[in-house]
Amino acid sequence: MSLPYRLGLALVITLAAASLFTKIEASAASAPPHLHHSSRYEVKRSLLEKGYPAFKTFHGSMHAGLIPAVSLVDDDGNERDVDDYSSYFFWLFLPDVPGNAPNQSEPESFRDDTLLIWLNGGPGCSSMVGAMTENGPVTIPKCTSYQLRLLSIDATCHNLTIFRVTAKNSVRPGIPPPNPASALDAPLVENPYAWTKKSAVLFVEQPGGTGFSTASSEWTGSTAEKRTEDDVAQNFYDFLQNFYTVFGEGLREKKLYISGESYAGMYIPSIARGIHLRNKLVSSPSQLINLSGVAIGNGWIDAYIQGGTTIDFAFWHGMIDLRTYRSLHQKWDQCVAGEINDNSVHPFHPYTTPDECGIVIAVMEASGSKMMYDVTTYDIYPGMDDVEGVVHKFFNDPDVRNALNAQSLEEKPQWLECVPGSGRRRKLRDHQHRELILLDSDIPSVVPYIAELVDDARIDVLLYNGDLDLACSAQSTEMALESMEWSGKEEWMDPAITPWQQWNIEGSAGGHTKKFNNLEFLVVYNSGHFVPTNQARNALNMIGRFLDGKAFGDVELPQFALSSNYQGKEPSIISISDHERSATIQFSMLSGILGFLLGLLASVVFSRKRSHHGHYHNQSSTDSPFPKTETTPLKHSTGPAV
């Protein structure tokens, strides 16, 4: 064989191999030009673990980066320039070794057939906060300033002790206030109760402009078109389709569950409903999204119902007095009416209304700076909100950004936990952000969307609440669900059919729950707003049961029936006028005086009768004219003492 022939043959083989490799790569990626091969999203673990060795404890693969949140072709079939549209930053954890939470008598088995999405709320707060402080595989020690100012939980880590506040500006004796600077240097640790112990988990920063996610040019500027939750749903749907295109059918085939907390109570029903409606329209089964359930924690789902209950919750927990309670309810009623009638100038947004009406701030001030996310604690270091937290430090580390395929410091000088604004729940005071994620003024509630998911989509729906949360209380969620119009409303309201039951974990009560068909509501004991952090072990048990399709009820609790002619009022609308109050007080005083006079008269009459019959008491029992009777001890009176 001649040399030229051999060289020619080698060239042909080389070209053929190159062509084949290109086809294999294209096939594996299954991605249009604007999407990368999945390998481009692999987290650079050596770089990440060099600075943060706790990530070595996660056994599996990690992927992160930006994926467009828009369809790559327009309605005419033409390619879009995705740089003009939003892209969402994500962090995907794919465990390859089934893990179990420690110290549980019934360890949670790993589900290889599920993909669980986690969304934080805000609005405008990054889901990376949840990944690092709540249910991700690596977490921040409870001794850090970030956890202190948000949660104030009892915990000990690395010889740094955090405390529960017992009174305003005071701590447990002998424990000095924390040093925020030293807390920033606390190392990250493995999270033994990470939700990645149960399922693959995908954390997504959305909507555009949150965290590393980029915002569409259409969503910025003073002339921006108003955006609604339905727009958020459309963008998230497009992001998911692009995500599945990158990572293949293996992930698409998994059962998809969407979870989150707080303002995600608005996001999740909107997104899930959008997926459900679009699933009905897809022409190819390969484009179906296998939506199987949603789990909403301490969710904000209805402004009208939940806003006023903030005041009720504060009063019945002894945080405010009766005068303040009545004053705030009056202010709330007036403010909501004003917001609704003034939509043309200041569009009504259900989540921010309580703060724009000053209700939450007023409650906090009246109660002595009680923590809105956990009413058993005080926010004694409000200035720490301005201290750079550990999460902030982590995501602004150049090596971390490089490892996660995020923007460099030159491209994005600062990653923020939440879009700037005057407090986490008041983002829409900022004009630009108001336009970014404004909910349609005609839909101050997503409760109808939840009903649609239960009845039409027929997916599993779980709403869970910590019982110590003022911001989004369990009582407000229960009232919102009772207002919901759906096929099972009658059965839901009937305790004989849908009784409250106790949720047990290792023989201890973890909460109480009620379930009918595919709707379940769970109250988590001793937890504030952040259930996966406040009750980490129980939260893992909760999400495990939910993904397994198991009910939470273990022991039925006593039920109290309601008569059919009950005409009572709900807590948030109970009130009494000054005239009624004055009349009630006068009636009580007159009743007391009358009772006293009658008692005095009876005492005089009895005394005279006793004097008249006094000689009988001096006779022996055998001479008594009265029949002999057994002495009966007096029963304790439950009536008022006169």
LUMSEKE-422807 format. One record per residue (C-alpha): x negated, y negated, z; chain. Coordinates in Angstrom, 2 decimals. Each point is the difference from the previous one (the first is absolute). Example, Ala and Ser with C-alpha at 12.3 -4.5 7.8 and 13.67 -1.06 7.14 Angstrom:
2
SITE         u         v         w   c
SITE    -12.30      4.50      7.80   A
SITE     -1.37     -3.44     -0.66   A
***
This chain:
642
SITE         u         v         w   c
SITE      0.00      0.00      0.00   A
SITE     -1.59     -3.27     -1.13   A
SITE     -0.64     -2.87      2.39   A
SITE      2.36     -2.42     -1.80   A
SITE      2.74      2.62      0.12   A
SITE     -0.56      0.57      3.71   A
SITE      0.03     -3.74      0.67   A
SITE      3.18     -0.40     -2.03   A
SITE      1.68      2.86      1.85   A
SITE     -1.02     -1.46      3.35   A
SITE      1.42     -3.37     -1.03   A
SITE      3.31      1.57     -1.03   A
SITE      0.22      1.92      3.29   A
SITE     -0.83     -3.13      1.98   A
SITE      2.66     -2.05     -1.80   A
SITE      2.56      2.78      0.44   A
SITE     -0.78      0.26      3.71   A
SITE      0.25     -3.75      0.39   A
SITE      3.35      0.02     -1.79   A
SITE      1.26      2.87      2.14   A
SITE     -1.15     -1.72      3.20   A
SITE      1.76     -3.17     -1.07   A
SITE      3.23      1.92     -0.62   A
SITE     -0.25      1.81      3.34   A
SITE     -0.66     -3.25      1.82   A
SITE      2.91     -1.70     -1.74   A
SITE      2.25      2.96      0.72   A
SITE     -1.02      0.11      3.65   A
SITE      0.60     -3.68      0.40   A
SITE      3.25     -0.05     -1.98   A
SITE     -0.36     -3.74      0.23   A
SITE      0.54     -2.87     -2.45   A
SITE     -2.90     -2.40     -0.57   A
SITE      0.86     -2.19      3.01   A
SITE     -0.18      2.93      2.44   A
SITE     -3.17      1.69      1.20   A
SITE     -0.75      3.67      0.36   A
SITE      0.79      1.19      3.54   A
SITE     -3.72      0.44      0.68   A
SITE     -0.42     -3.77     -0.28   A
SITE      2.17     -0.34      3.12   A
SITE     -1.99      2.39      2.18   A
SITE     -1.11     -1.59      3.26   A
SITE     -3.78     -0.21      0.34   A
SITE     -0.09      2.00      3.19   A
SITE     -3.73     -0.21      0.65   A
SITE      0.19     -3.79     -0.07   A
SITE      3.13     -0.06      2.18   A
SITE     -1.26      2.55      2.52   A
SITE     -3.37     -1.73      0.32   A
SITE      1.58     -2.94      1.77   A
SITE      3.02      1.83      1.40   A
SITE     -0.87      3.62      0.82   A
SITE      3.48      0.72      1.37   A
SITE      1.11      0.61     -3.60   A
SITE     -2.08      3.18      0.03   A
SITE      2.77      1.52      2.12   A
SITE      2.43     -0.14     -2.93   A
SITE     -0.21      3.22     -2.00   A
SITE      1.25     -0.65     -3.48   A
SITE     -0.28     -2.46     -2.86   A
SITE      0.68     -3.73      0.07   A
SITE      0.87     -2.26     -2.90   A
SITE      0.49     -3.77      0.01   A
SITE      0.21     -2.95     -2.36   A
SITE      2.36     -2.15     -2.04   A
SITE      2.69      1.35     -2.33   A
SITE      2.29     -2.24     -2.09   A
SITE      3.49     -0.51      1.40   A
SITE      1.58     -0.50     -3.41   A
SITE      0.89      2.21     -2.93   A
SITE     -2.94      0.12     -2.39   A
SITE      2.25     -0.57     -3.01   A
SITE      2.78     -2.51     -0.46   A
SITE      3.53      0.70     -1.22   A
SITE     -1.21     -0.15     -3.60   A
SITE     -2.69      2.61      0.58   A
SITE     -2.88     -2.47     -0.08   A
SITE     -2.88      0.23      2.46   A
SITE      0.02     -2.56      2.79   A
SITE     -3.02     -1.87      1.24   A
SITE      0.21      1.29      3.57   A
SITE     -2.35     -2.71      1.25   A
SITE      2.97     -2.37     -0.15   A
SITE      2.01      2.19      2.38   A
SITE     -0.19      1.31      3.54   A
SITE     -2.23      2.91      0.94   A
SITE      0.40      1.86      3.28   A
SITE     -2.85      1.16      2.19   A
SITE      0.38      3.51      1.39   A
SITE     -1.88      2.44      2.22   A
SITE      0.86      3.66     -0.53   A
SITE     -0.91      2.74      2.48   A
SITE      0.18      3.56     -1.35   A
SITE     -0.85      2.45      2.82   A
SITE     -1.46      3.27     -1.21   A
SITE     -0.16      1.69      3.41   A
SITE      3.32      0.36      1.81   A
SITE     -0.39     -1.70      3.35   A
SITE      2.02      0.22      3.18   A
SITE      0.40     -2.59      2.70   A
SITE     -1.75      1.07      3.20   A
SITE      1.65      0.92      3.29   A
SITE      3.36      0.98     -1.43   A
SITE      1.76      3.23      0.82   A
SITE      1.59     -0.02     -3.45   A
SITE     -2.61     -1.48     -2.39   A
SITE      1.33     -1.65     -3.12   A
SITE     -0.74      2.05     -3.11   A
SITE     -1.43     -1.83     -3.00   A
SITE      2.34     -0.60     -2.96   A
SITE     -1.79      0.39     -3.31   A
SITE      3.14     -0.81     -2.00   A
SITE      0.56     -3.57      1.24   A
SITE     -1.38     -3.48     -0.64   A
SITE      0.79     -2.55      2.71   A
SITE     -0.19     -3.72     -0.77   A
SITE     -0.48     -2.51      2.82   A
SITE      0.96     -3.70     -0.29   A
SITE     -0.46     -2.75      2.55   A
SITE      2.38     -2.94      0.06   A
SITE     -0.65     -3.59      0.94   A
SITE      1.16     -0.99     -2.51   A
SITE     -3.38     -0.26     -1.65   A
SITE     -1.98      2.19      2.42   A
SITE     -2.44      2.60     -1.24   A
SITE      0.67      3.72      0.33   A
SITE     -3.71      0.37      0.69   A
SITE      0.85     -1.27      3.49   A
SITE      2.16      3.09      0.44   A
SITE     -2.76      2.19     -1.40   A
SITE     -2.51     -1.30      2.54   A
SITE      2.17     -0.50      3.10   A
SITE      2.92      2.41     -0.24   A
SITE      0.01      3.24     -1.98   A
SITE     -3.14      0.16     -2.14   A
SITE     -2.75      2.61      0.62   A
SITE     -2.33     -2.57      1.56   A
SITE      1.18     -2.62      2.43   A
SITE     -1.06     -2.91      2.15   A
SITE     -0.58      0.81      3.68   A
SITE      2.77     -1.28      2.21   A
SITE     -2.54     -2.20      1.78   A
SITE     -0.40     -2.46     -2.88   A
SITE      1.33     -3.52     -0.11   A
SITE      2.25      0.90     -2.92   A
SITE      1.82      2.67      1.95   A
SITE      0.09     -2.18      3.09   A
SITE      1.75     -2.92     -1.57   A
SITE      2.47      2.16     -1.87   A
SITE      0.76      2.81      2.37   A
SITE     -1.58     -0.38      3.46   A
SITE     -0.05      3.76      0.54   A
SITE     -1.66      1.88      2.87   A
SITE     -3.05      1.74     -1.43   A
SITE     -3.65      0.67      0.67   A
SITE     -2.66      0.35     -2.67   A
SITE     -3.77     -0.14     -0.02   A
SITE     -0.10     -1.35      3.56   A
SITE      2.14     -2.98     -1.00   A
SITE      3.33     -0.06      1.79   A
SITE      3.08     -1.83     -1.15   A
SITE      2.76     -0.79      2.45   A
SITE      3.74     -0.46      0.14   A
SITE      0.93     -3.48      1.13   A
SITE      2.07     -0.03      3.18   A
SITE      0.78     -3.71      0.18   A
SITE     -0.64     -3.04     -2.10   A
SITE     -3.72     -0.79     -0.19   A
SITE     -0.83      2.77      2.45   A
SITE     -1.31      3.51     -0.39   A
SITE     -0.44      3.04      2.17   A
SITE     -2.25     -0.78      2.97   A
SITE     -3.68      0.56     -0.60   A
SITE      0.23      0.02     -3.81   A
SITE     -1.47     -3.10     -1.67   A
SITE      1.45     -1.47     -3.20   A
SITE     -1.47      1.50     -3.16   A
SITE     -2.81     -1.54     -1.97   A
SITE      1.31     -0.41     -3.57   A
SITE     -3.51     -0.22     -1.45   A
SITE     -1.09      3.34      1.46   A
SITE      3.27      1.60     -1.04   A
SITE     -0.78     -0.78     -3.62   A
SITE     -3.03      2.26      0.22   A
SITE      1.96      3.01      1.29   A
SITE     -0.55      2.95     -2.37   A
SITE      2.79      1.53     -2.03   A
SITE      1.10      3.44      1.20   A
SITE      1.86      3.01     -1.35   A
SITE      3.77     -0.18      0.35   A
SITE      1.08      3.36      1.46   A
SITE      3.62     -0.73     -0.88   A
SITE     -0.48     -1.27     -3.56   A
SITE      2.85      0.74     -2.38   A
SITE     -2.61      1.46     -2.32   A
SITE      0.13      2.97      2.38   A
SITE      3.38      0.71     -1.58   A
SITE     -0.09     -1.25     -3.59   A
SITE     -1.86     -1.86     -2.69   A
SITE      0.49     -3.70      0.77   A
SITE     -0.07     -3.00     -2.33   A
SITE     -0.35     -3.52      1.46   A
SITE      1.00     -2.78     -2.42   A
SITE     -0.43     -3.77      0.32   A
SITE      3.07     -1.63     -1.48   A
SITE      1.49     -2.25     -1.29   A
SITE     -2.54     -1.78     -2.16   A
SITE     -2.20     -2.41      1.92   A
SITE     -0.11      2.14      3.14   A
SITE     -3.47      1.10      1.12   A
SITE     -2.12      1.00     -3.00   A
SITE      3.05      0.23     -2.28   A
SITE      0.13     -2.63     -2.70   A
SITE      3.02     -2.12     -0.82   A
SITE      1.50     -0.52     -3.43   A
SITE     -0.49     -3.40     -1.56   A
SITE      3.80     -0.12     -0.19   A
SITE      0.17      0.27      3.79   A
SITE     -2.16     -2.98      0.83   A
SITE      0.27     -3.74     -0.32   A
SITE      2.67     -2.51      0.89   A
SITE      2.08      0.86     -3.07   A
SITE      0.00      3.74      0.65   A
SITE      3.16      1.93     -0.66   A
SITE      1.78      1.11      3.19   A
SITE     -0.78      3.61      0.83   A
SITE      2.27      2.50      1.71   A
SITE     -0.32      3.37      1.70   A
SITE      1.18      1.54     -3.27   A
SITE     -3.06     -1.50     -1.70   A
SITE     -2.15      1.54      2.73   A
SITE      1.69      3.34     -0.70   A
SITE     -0.70     -0.28     -3.74   A
SITE     -3.68     -0.77      0.59   A
SITE     -0.38      2.87      2.42   A
SITE      1.67      2.39     -2.45   A
SITE     -2.43     -1.06     -2.73   A
SITE     -2.92      0.39      2.40   A
SITE      1.12      3.54      0.86   A
SITE      0.34      1.01     -3.64   A
SITE     -3.52     -1.29     -0.69   A
SITE     -1.28      1.70      3.15   A
SITE      1.43      3.36     -1.11   A
SITE     -1.47     -0.51     -3.46   A
SITE     -3.46     -0.40      1.52   A
SITE      0.19      2.85      2.50   A
SITE      1.96      2.51     -2.04   A
SITE      2.98      2.28      0.32   A
SITE     -1.33      1.64      3.15   A
SITE      0.93     -3.06      2.05   A
SITE      3.15     -0.78     -2.00   A
SITE      1.40      3.43      0.84   A
SITE     -0.34     -0.57      3.74   A
SITE      3.05     -1.11      1.95   A
SITE     -0.27     -3.75      0.48   A
SITE      0.88     -1.60      3.34   A
SITE     -0.21     -3.75      0.62   A
SITE     -0.57     -1.21      3.55   A
SITE     -0.80     -3.28      1.70   A
SITE      1.01     -2.42      2.72   A
SITE      1.36     -3.46      0.74   A
SITE      0.70     -2.00     -3.18   A
SITE     -0.61      3.22     -1.92   A
SITE      3.59      0.56      1.10   A
SITE      0.83     -2.36     -2.87   A
SITE     -2.63      1.37     -2.38   A
SITE      0.63      3.74      0.36   A
SITE      3.75      0.17     -0.77   A
SITE     -0.53     -2.38     -2.92   A
SITE     -2.91      2.01     -1.41   A
SITE      1.67      3.39      0.56   A
SITE      3.23     -1.20     -1.59   A
SITE     -1.98     -1.34     -2.97   A
SITE     -1.70      3.38     -0.46   A
SITE      3.34      1.80      0.25   A
SITE      1.68     -2.22     -2.60   A
SITE     -2.91      0.27     -2.41   A
SITE     -0.15      3.77      0.42   A
SITE      3.51      0.04     -1.47   A
SITE     -1.21     -1.80     -3.11   A
SITE     -3.28      1.73     -0.88   A
SITE      0.07      1.92     -3.25   A
SITE     -2.78      2.42      0.90   A
SITE     -0.05      2.24      3.09   A
SITE     -3.73     -0.65      0.18   A
SITE      0.80     -3.57      1.05   A
SITE      2.21      1.00      2.94   A
SITE     -1.19     -1.00      3.46   A
SITE      0.73      2.71      2.55   A
SITE      1.47     -2.30      2.66   A
SITE      1.01      2.11      3.00   A
SITE      0.38     -2.31      2.99   A
SITE     -0.69     -3.27      1.80   A
SITE     -0.99     -0.70      3.62   A
SITE      0.46     -3.55      1.30   A
SITE     -1.56     -0.94      3.34   A
SITE      1.30     -2.96      1.99   A
SITE      1.34     -1.32     -3.27   A
SITE      1.51     -3.38     -0.77   A
SITE      2.98      0.98     -2.13   A
SITE      2.82     -2.47      0.69   A
SITE     -0.41     -3.63      1.03   A
SITE      3.53     -0.77      1.15   A
SITE      0.21      2.98      2.33   A
SITE     -3.58      0.26      1.20   A
SITE     -0.81     -3.67      0.47   A
SITE      2.46     -0.63      2.81   A
SITE     -0.91      3.17      1.83   A
SITE     -3.43     -1.48      0.72   A
SITE      1.77     -2.24      2.49   A
SITE      2.08      2.86      1.43   A
SITE     -3.05      2.22      0.41   A
SITE     -1.88     -2.75      1.84   A
SITE      2.92     -0.67      2.36   A
SITE      0.72      3.62      0.88   A
SITE     -3.71      0.60      0.65   A
SITE     -0.10     -2.87      2.48   A
SITE     -2.16     -2.21     -2.19   A
SITE      2.36     -3.00     -0.17   A
SITE      2.78     -1.32      2.23   A
SITE      3.69     -0.25     -0.85   A
SITE     -0.10     -3.70     -0.86   A
SITE     -2.89      0.53     -2.43   A
SITE      1.80      3.02     -1.44   A
SITE      3.11     -2.08     -0.79   A
SITE     -2.01     -2.94     -1.29   A
SITE     -2.03      2.17     -2.38   A
SITE      3.10      1.73     -1.34   A
SITE      1.54     -3.39     -0.72   A
SITE     -3.19     -1.10     -1.75   A
SITE     -0.14      3.27     -1.97   A
SITE      3.59     -0.34     -1.25   A
SITE     -0.55     -3.59     -1.08   A
SITE     -3.32      0.71     -1.68   A
SITE      1.18      3.02     -1.98   A
SITE      3.02     -1.95     -1.23   A
SITE     -2.31     -2.84     -1.03   A
SITE     -2.42      2.32     -1.80   A
SITE      2.81      1.64     -1.95   A
SITE      1.51     -3.33     -1.05   A
SITE     -3.39     -1.46     -0.94   A
SITE     -1.27      2.70     -2.36   A
SITE     -0.56     -2.44     -2.83   A
SITE     -2.62     -1.87      2.01   A
SITE     -1.46      2.61      2.35   A
SITE      0.87      3.48     -1.27   A
SITE      1.26      2.25      2.75   A
SITE     -2.41      2.81      0.80   A
SITE      1.28      2.56      2.49   A
SITE     -3.29      0.91      1.58   A
SITE     -1.18     -3.51      0.76   A
SITE      3.33     -1.38      1.19   A
SITE     -0.50      0.90      3.69   A
SITE     -3.31     -1.87      0.01   A
SITE      1.13     -2.89     -2.14   A
SITE      2.88     -0.36      2.44   A
SITE     -2.53      0.03      2.82   A
SITE      1.64      2.98      1.73   A
SITE     -3.02      2.24      0.45   A
SITE     -2.27     -2.85      1.07   A
SITE      2.64     -1.24      2.45   A
SITE      0.37      3.46      1.51   A
SITE     -3.76      0.36      0.35   A
SITE     -0.36     -3.40      1.68   A
SITE      2.97      0.53      2.32   A
SITE     -1.34      3.39      1.08   A
SITE     -3.51     -1.25      0.73   A
SITE     -1.69      1.20     -3.20   A
SITE      1.29      3.55      0.08   A
SITE     -1.38      2.10     -2.84   A
SITE      2.62      0.15     -2.75   A
SITE     -1.27      3.39     -1.17   A
SITE      0.09      1.56      3.49   A
SITE      2.04     -1.71      2.72   A
SITE     -1.89      1.76      2.79   A
SITE     -3.08     -2.12     -0.73   A
SITE     -1.01     -3.63     -0.27   A
SITE     -1.88     -1.73     -2.80   A
SITE     -2.49     -1.61      2.36   A
SITE     -2.62     -0.70     -2.66   A
SITE      1.94     -1.62     -2.87   A
SITE     -3.22     -1.69     -1.09   A
SITE     -1.40      3.40     -0.91   A
SITE      2.16     -0.11     -3.12   A
SITE     -2.70     -2.29     -1.38   A
SITE     -2.81      2.39      0.88   A
SITE     -1.23      2.13     -2.88   A
SITE      1.26      3.49      0.72   A
SITE     -1.72      3.27     -0.69   A
SITE      2.20      0.67     -3.03   A
SITE     -0.90     -3.39     -1.43   A
SITE     -3.69      0.67      0.58   A
SITE      0.22      3.47     -1.56   A
SITE      1.64     -1.03     -3.27   A
SITE     -2.28     -3.01     -0.42   A
SITE     -3.11      2.18      0.30   A
SITE     -1.68     -0.04     -3.46   A
SITE     -0.93      3.69      0.25   A
SITE      3.57      0.96      0.90   A
SITE      1.35     -1.95     -2.96   A
SITE     -2.48      1.70     -2.29   A
SITE      0.86      3.42      1.42   A
SITE      3.74     -0.61     -0.48   A
SITE     -0.33     -1.39     -3.53   A
SITE      1.48     -3.30      1.17   A
SITE     -0.92     -3.52     -1.07   A
SITE     -3.39     -1.36      1.00   A
SITE     -0.33     -2.96      2.34   A
SITE     -0.67     -2.17     -3.06   A
SITE      3.26      1.11     -1.60   A
SITE      2.05     -0.19      3.22   A
SITE     -1.79     -1.92      2.76   A
SITE      2.32      1.17      2.77   A
SITE      2.32      2.94      0.61   A
SITE      2.82     -0.91      2.39   A
SITE      2.22      2.25      2.09   A
SITE      3.02     -2.10     -0.95   A
SITE      0.66     -2.73     -2.54   A
SITE     -0.65     -3.32      1.79   A
SITE      2.96     -1.50      1.79   A
SITE      1.19     -1.14      3.39   A
SITE      0.31      3.45      1.55   A
SITE      0.61      3.42     -1.45   A
SITE      3.75     -0.43     -0.31   A
SITE     -0.09     -3.50     -1.44   A
SITE     -1.91      0.51     -3.23   A
SITE      2.72     -1.59     -2.08   A
SITE     -0.53     -3.38      1.59   A
SITE     -2.90     -0.19     -2.41   A
SITE      1.54     -1.23     -3.25   A
SITE     -1.99      2.18     -2.36   A
SITE      0.58      3.17      1.99   A
SITE      3.69     -0.84      0.36   A
SITE      0.21      0.28     -3.76   A
SITE     -2.12      3.14     -0.01   A
SITE      2.30      2.41      1.81   A
SITE      3.29     -1.81      0.49   A
SITE      2.96      2.29      0.48   A
SITE      3.09     -0.81     -2.06   A
SITE      2.10     -2.40      2.07   A
SITE      3.09      2.08     -0.72   A
SITE     -1.49      3.11      1.64   A
SITE     -0.95     -0.73      3.62   A
SITE      0.07      3.73      0.73   A
SITE     -1.31      3.25     -1.47   A
SITE      2.52      2.11      1.94   A
SITE      2.00      0.58     -3.23   A
SITE     -3.22      1.27     -1.60   A
SITE     -0.46      2.45      2.88   A
SITE      3.56      1.25     -0.54   A
SITE     -0.81      0.48     -3.67   A
SITE     -3.08      2.05      0.85   A
SITE      2.03      2.21      2.35   A
SITE      3.06      0.50     -2.20   A
SITE     -1.22     -0.29     -3.58   A
SITE     -3.71      0.83      0.06   A
SITE      0.65      2.58      2.75   A
SITE     -3.51     -0.29      1.38   A
SITE     -0.91      0.35      3.67   A
SITE      0.21     -3.34      1.83   A
SITE     -1.56     -0.53      3.44   A
SITE      0.11     -3.23      1.97   A
SITE     -2.01     -0.01      3.23   A
SITE     -0.57     -2.71      2.61   A
SITE     -2.15     -0.46      3.07   A
SITE      2.21     -0.87      2.95   A
SITE     -2.19     -2.88      1.25   A
SITE     -0.05     -2.06     -3.20   A
SITE      1.66     -3.40      0.07   A
SITE     -0.85     -0.96     -3.58   A
SITE      1.98      2.86     -1.59   A
SITE      1.83      1.70      2.84   A
SITE      1.51      3.47      0.02   A
SITE      3.36     -1.50      0.91   A
SITE     -0.02     -2.23     -3.07   A
SITE     -0.74      2.97     -2.28   A
SITE      2.79      2.02      1.60   A
SITE      2.48     -2.84     -0.52   A
SITE     -1.10     -0.42     -3.63   A
SITE      0.51      3.72     -0.65   A
SITE      3.43     -0.06      1.61   A
SITE      0.97     -2.81     -2.36   A
SITE     -1.07      2.01     -3.05   A
SITE      2.70      1.12     -2.41   A
SITE     -0.79      3.52     -1.15   A
SITE      1.64      3.38     -0.44   A
SITE     -0.95      1.20      3.48   A
SITE      0.92     -3.10      1.99   A
SITE      2.97      1.60      1.78   A
SITE     -2.04      3.03      1.01   A
SITE     -2.97     -2.19      0.98   A
SITE      2.20     -1.93      2.43   A
SITE      1.59      3.12      1.52   A
SITE     -2.07      1.34      2.95   A
SITE      1.73      3.36     -0.27   A
SITE     -1.45      0.42     -3.49   A
SITE     -3.21     -2.03      0.27   A
SITE     -1.09      0.08      3.65   A
SITE     -3.06     -1.67      1.41   A
SITE     -2.72      2.55      0.69   A
SITE     -3.29     -0.06      1.85   A
SITE     -3.26      0.33     -1.92   A
SITE     -2.54      2.03      1.94   A
SITE     -3.76      0.32     -0.46   A
SITE     -1.68      2.69      2.06   A
SITE      2.85      0.02      2.49   A
SITE      0.07     -3.78      0.49   A
SITE      2.60     -2.38     -1.36   A
SITE     -1.42     -1.98     -2.90   A
SITE      3.22     -1.78     -0.94   A
SITE      3.61      0.50     -1.00   A
SITE      1.50      0.46     -3.43   A
SITE      3.13      0.51     -2.06   A
SITE      0.27      1.58     -3.44   A
SITE      2.73      0.62     -2.54   A
SITE     -0.78      1.58     -3.34   A
SITE     -3.11     -1.72     -1.39   A
SITE      0.05     -3.09      2.26   A
SITE     -1.78      0.00      3.35   A
SITE     -0.68     -2.70      2.60   A
SITE     -2.67      0.48      2.67   A
SITE     -0.82     -2.13      3.06   A
SITE     -3.59      0.55      1.19   A
SITE     -0.55     -0.41      3.74   A
SITE     -2.70     -2.25      1.46   A
SITE     -0.94     -1.47     -3.35   A
SITE     -0.06     -3.49     -1.37   A
SITE     -0.02     -1.17     -3.60   A
SITE     -2.92      2.20     -1.09   A
SITE      1.16      3.55      0.70   A
SITE     -2.97      1.83     -1.63   A
SITE     -2.30     -1.93      2.34   A
SITE      2.14     -0.23      3.15   A
SITE      1.01      3.67     -0.11   A
SITE     -2.55      1.54     -2.36   A
SITE      0.53      3.65      0.95   A
SITE      3.77     -0.28     -0.09   A
SITE     -0.14     -1.89     -3.30   A
SITE     -1.92      2.87     -1.59   A
SITE      2.59      2.44      1.32   A
SITE      2.69     -2.26     -1.44   A
SITE     -1.43     -0.28     -3.50   A
SITE     -0.78      3.72      0.02   A
SITE      3.59      0.93      0.79   A
SITE      1.26     -2.46     -2.58   A
SITE     -2.15      1.39     -2.82   A
SITE      0.94      3.54      1.05   A
SITE      3.70     -0.88     -0.15   A
SITE      0.48      0.81      3.69   A
SITE      2.45     -1.93      2.17   A
SITE     -1.32     -1.78      3.10   A
SITE      2.83      0.90      2.35   A
SITE     -0.96      2.65      2.56   A
SITE      2.51     -0.49      2.84   A
SITE      3.46     -1.52     -0.33   A
SITE      0.58     -2.98      2.28   A
SITE      3.30     -0.87      1.77   A
SITE      2.43     -1.71     -2.35   A
SITE      2.50     -2.72      0.90   A
SITE      3.03     -0.26     -2.25   A
SITE      1.63     -3.28     -0.98   A
SITE      3.77     -0.43      0.01   A
SITE      1.63     -0.63     -3.36   A
SITE      1.38     -3.39      1.10   A
SITE     -3.36     -1.36      1.20   A
SITE     -0.15     -3.73     -0.68   A
SITE     -3.35     -0.87      1.56   A
SITE     -2.59     -2.33     -1.49   A
SITE     -3.52      0.80     -1.03   A
SITE     -2.79     -1.25      2.29   A
SITE     -1.22     -2.70     -2.36   A
SITE      3.39     -1.74     -0.19   A
SITE      1.10      0.21      3.63   A
SITE      0.52     -3.52      1.34   A
SITE      2.13     -1.89      2.52   A
SITE      1.11     -3.60     -0.18   A
SITE     -0.58     -2.56      2.76   A
SITE      3.76     -0.08      0.68   A
SITE      0.16      3.79      0.26   A
SITE     -3.08      0.06      2.20   A
SITE      1.44     -2.69      2.30   A
SITE      3.31      1.83      0.23   A
SITE     -1.77      3.26      0.76   A
SITE     -2.04     -1.59      2.79   A
SITE      3.10     -1.66      1.51   A
SITE      1.91      3.28     -0.13   A
SITE     -2.87      1.83      1.69   A
SITE     -0.19     -2.62      2.76   A
SITE      3.76      0.07      0.62   A
SITE     -0.03      3.79      0.04   A
SITE     -2.78     -0.03      2.56   A
SITE      1.76     -2.52      2.25   A
SITE      3.30      1.87     -0.24   A
SITE     -1.74      3.28      0.78   A
SITE     -1.67     -1.56      3.04   A
SITE      3.31     -1.39      1.35   A
SITE      1.78      3.32     -0.51   A
SITE     -2.84      1.79      1.75   A
SITE      0.14     -2.45      2.91   A
SITE      3.78      0.41      0.30   A
SITE     -0.30      3.78     -0.06   A
SITE     -2.66     -0.18      2.71   A
SITE      2.26     -2.08      2.28   A
SITE      2.98      2.34     -0.49   A
SITE     -2.15      3.08      0.63   A
SITE     -1.48     -1.59      3.13   A
SITE      3.45     -0.69      1.44   A
SITE      1.21      3.54     -0.73   A
SITE     -3.11      1.41      1.59   A
SITE      0.60     -2.12      3.13   A
SITE      3.62      1.17      0.14   A
SITE     -0.99      3.68     -0.12   A
SITE     -3.10     -0.36      2.11   A
SITE      1.30      2.16      2.86   A
SITE      0.00      3.09     -2.18   A
SITE     -3.78     -0.23     -0.36   A
SITE     -0.34      0.36      3.77   A
SITE      1.93      3.27      0.09   A
SITE     -1.51      3.42     -0.42   A
SITE      0.29      1.72     -3.32   A
SITE      2.52      2.45      1.41   A
SITE      2.31     -2.88      1.00   A
SITE     -0.20     -1.72     -3.37   A
SITE      3.40     -0.46     -1.68   A
SITE     -1.73      0.26     -3.43   A
SITE     -0.67      3.34     -1.64   A
SITE     -3.59      1.22      0.19   A
SITE     -1.84     -0.46     -3.34   A
SITE     -3.46      0.76     -1.32   A
SITE     -2.30     -2.96     -0.37   A
SITE     -0.81     -0.76     -3.66   A
SITE     -3.15     -2.00     -0.78   A
SITE      0.68     -3.28     -1.74   A
SITE     -0.83      0.06     -3.71   A
SITE     -2.46     -2.59     -1.28   A
SITE      1.89     -2.87     -1.58   A
SITE     -1.06     -1.07     -3.48   A
SITE      2.03     -3.19      0.19   A
SITE     -1.32     -3.43      0.92   A
SITE     -0.69     -0.78      3.65   A
SITE      2.32     -2.65      1.42   A
***
